[in-house]
C-alpha cells in the first residue's frame, strides 16, 4: 500500500539534500510576478543568490535524489508552497 507524503515534507527533504550541495530550494508564490520566469520551485546558489535551476519538478528531483521510497507518493498541495518568495 502506498504511503502518502505531503508536498511540504518532500520540499523539506529536497531542501536539506540540496543544502549540502550549496543550493537553496525556493518556492515562488502563485501571485509573484517572477513565477512565469522561475516556476513554482527553483534553486539558488547559497552565498551568491544566483538562480541555478528554474521550474524544478519537486517529485522528480526527490526521486532522483532517492529521497522518496518506491512506496511513497507525494500529495500535491493546491497552491502556494513552503517558504514562498514574493520576488
N, C-alpha and C positions, 0 to 999 in steps of 0.2 A: 504494500500500500504506500502511495507517495506521501512524503512529508512536505507540507506547505511551509514555505519560508517567506516572510514579508519582504517587500522590496526594500524597506528601510534596513532590515537585517543584512540583506545581500549588499546594499550600499556600504554598510559598515565593514563587512568582510573585505570587499574590494578596496575600500579606502585604506584599511590597515595594511593590506598587501602592497599597495602602490606606494605608501609612505616609505617603505623600506627601499624603494627604487628612486626616491627623491621626487615623487609626484604626489599631487593632491587632487583627489576626485571632488568635483563640484557639481551641484545641481543648479540649473537655471530655471527660475520661475517662469511659469507659462505666460506671465504678464510682462516679463523683461523684454526690452527692445532687442537685446542681443540673442534672444532664443533662436531666431532664424539662422544666425551666424554660428552659434555654438551647439545647438541641440539641447535636449533635456539634461544630458550629462556630458561633462567634458573634463579634461585634466589640465593642470598647470604645473610647471616646474617649481618646486619649493625654492624659495630664495630669490627667484627672478620674476615669478608671476607670468612667465611666458606660457601661452596656451600651447600645449603639447598635442592633445588629441581632441577632436570635436565629434559630436554625435556618437558618443560611446554607447554601445549596446551592453547594458549592465549585465544582463543574463549571460550573454556570450562571453564577456570578459570573466565573469565568475566561473564559468565552466572551463575556459582556457587556463585559468589560474588554479584549477582544482579546488575551488572554494565551495562548490556545491557537490554533494554526494550524488551519485546517479539516481537515487530515490527521492531527492529533494527537488521541489519545483517552486520557483519564485511566483508569488502572487503580486501582480502589478497593482500599484495604487492608482486611483482615479486621476489625480492631477497633482501638480507641485512635486515635492520631493524633499529629502532631508537637506538641511542647511542650504536653503535656496538663496541664490545670489540675485540681487536686484540689478546687476550690471549688465 
